[in-house]
Every structure is written in C-alpha cells, then in structure tokens.
Amino acid sequence: MKNYIITTDPFISYDGSIKPRTDIADILSNNMGFQKINYPMFMKDQNYHNLNENVMAKIPSNSVIYFQFPSYTSTDQDLDLIQKAHDKKVKIVAIVHDINSLRGFKETITEDVFVLNHFDLITLPSISAANELKNHGLEVQFIIQKGPFDFISSSPKQISYHSNKVSFAGNLSKEKAGFLTSIDNVRLVVYVSNLTFKLSNNSRYAGERSNEELIPLLTDGYGLLWDGDGVSENSFKKYEKYNWQYKLSLYLAAGILPIADINSNVGKWIIKMNCGVVLHNLSELKSAIDNINTSEYQVMLRNVIVQQIRIRYGYYTIMMIKEINASLAKNVMPEIINNK
C-alpha cells in the first residue's frame, strides 16, 4: 500500500494557510516515505475533472491519499477527487486544518459536514469541533489532533530569556486583531501584515516578516494568541475553542512562552503541558506577566523547549499518521482522547 500527501506551492503566501500544509508534506515524505502530489489548492480550476483524472492516473489501487482540508478550490472539485479515488479503490483521508463554517466564512456547517462525510477518515482539531460537527450530521470516523501543527524551521534553536515583552504575529485586520488598540499597559511588539488601525502608544509595529526572518527576533518574553475585534465576541474569537492557532506553533518553534485564552483549545493544552500563560480576558495580561518571576518562567520554558524540539522535527504529524494507519488497518473507530 502506497501513501500520498496532497501539497501546494510553498511560495504563494506569508499566512498560516500554506506553511502547515507544506510542512506536513515534507515531514511525511522525508520521514515516512510518502509521495507528494502537487495540487493547485487555493484556486478554482474549471477543468478539475481532467486535473483529478491526471492525479488519479498516477496512483495505484489500494493506496491512501492524505488530503489537506480545506483545499480552497470548490466543493465540486473536492468531491470529484474523492469519487475518483473511491472508484479506483483508493482510500482518502482528510487532515483538517480548519473548519471554515465555524470561523464565520461563507461555507455553512452543513456544507462542511457534507464534504467531510465523503472521506474514509478525517482528523479534527478538537473535541469541541467534533461535537459541533456531530450535532450537524457528521458520520465519518475521525481522530482528534493531540497537539499543535508542526513547524519546520532552518533557524537555529534558541533559548529565550525572561522579560515582560509580549510579541504578536498575525493578520492585523480590525476584525481579527482590533483588540490590540486597547493593550496599552504592556510592552507589545506587533509583526506581519495588514495593519489597518492605530496601535496603542506602548505598542511597536515591526512590519511584515517571513517565518524564517521572524523566529530569530522572538528571543524573550511571551507570544500572544488572541483573536477578535476587542468589542464583541465575533466569529474569530469564538473559533478559538475549536482550532489550533498556528501562531502557537510559531511561538514554540522560536522558544517563547505562549499566552492564550483559558477557554480556547490552545489554552487548555497550555494548562495541560504547563508551557505558557492563560487568561480569562486581556485585562489580566499585565498582572499575569508581572506576577511571573524568573524561576517560574524557567520552569515553563523547560516545557516549551520540549515542544520546540517536537514541532521542529514533525513529532505531532508522525504520531497522528501512525494513529490513522492503525485505524485504517483495523477499520474501526479509534479511541477519542479528550484534550480537556
């Protein structure tokens, strides 16, 4: 049985959509003998029937295709590839990066569930996501992702030091990061793109950086994971309880302590691993970091270093694929482990 992994062009975007997909493909091809399938994700193809025929022509029967979901093509294109795989007696597994209906994108949850139910098996980021999808008719067997997305980096590993600096990297649209306007009592450094609003006086905008440029700059203190406009609990904020924010992987790869909402999926994992700080709301940010002394920082930092090593070498991807392979071999529903 041969294994194939769908991947995409690694040079089309700075954001957190591309790198986790190409990293997974690299990890599986380099460590588990998978063959990559270059596929035009993030664009619709009017000739997708021919595209998918050409893909399947290279894949023998009784193989397994690992499909990175969502593809950002079209529902019809996804379903066409799944059908062509099944017609050839090829299993197709979805590694789910995001569930767009849960973060307020144009898809409805019914549409997401409809597509996901066509796969032979899927991964899901959290128990909360699984429960929400099951409430809307999810029937396909699934496993729960046990840790963050891996983050391959050629930047030298570094050990951060204790400071009260807080870094934030990500999309800086008002809807997703408007809360930054109200953080004026901590030393905040903001990176990456799309700044459309004025930051508070204590914040410094450091511009756009690629991942490899950014990691060496994250040398001390903390990395903030937070979404929302700072006014209401919008879809971006609600989505935190379902997903693995890719900023977590960036901060761990750099070796700094993450800060997250205590009720988010990431926040629950941080508590379990004792590798960062959790808040009920951003008003607690200053007091939370002021109350952490160097000794306490070092305890959490040791746990961050464990995670830094893991995600830089593909630990979570490899463990997930091993669990999927075991499930496919047994053709039974794998045990679901509650991350809570």
Buried (B, 14 or more C-beta within 10 A) or exposed (E): EBBBBBBBBEEEEBEBBBBBBBBBBBBBBEEBEBBBBEBBBBEEBEEBBEBBEEBBEEBEEEBBBBBBBBBBBBBEBBBBBBBBBBEBEBBBBBBBBBBBBBBEBEBEBEEBBBBBEBBBBBBBBBBBBBEBBEEEEBEBBBBBBBBBBBBBBEBEEBBBBBBEBBBBBBBBBBBBBBBBBEBEEBBBBBBBBEBEEEBEEEBEBBEBBEBEEBBEBBBBBBBBBBBBBBEEEBBBBBBBBBBBBBBBBBBBBBBBBBBBBBEBBBBBBBBEBEBBBBBEEBEBBBEBBEEBEEEEBEEBBEBBBEBBBBBBBBBBBBBBBEBBBEBBEEEEEBEEEEBE
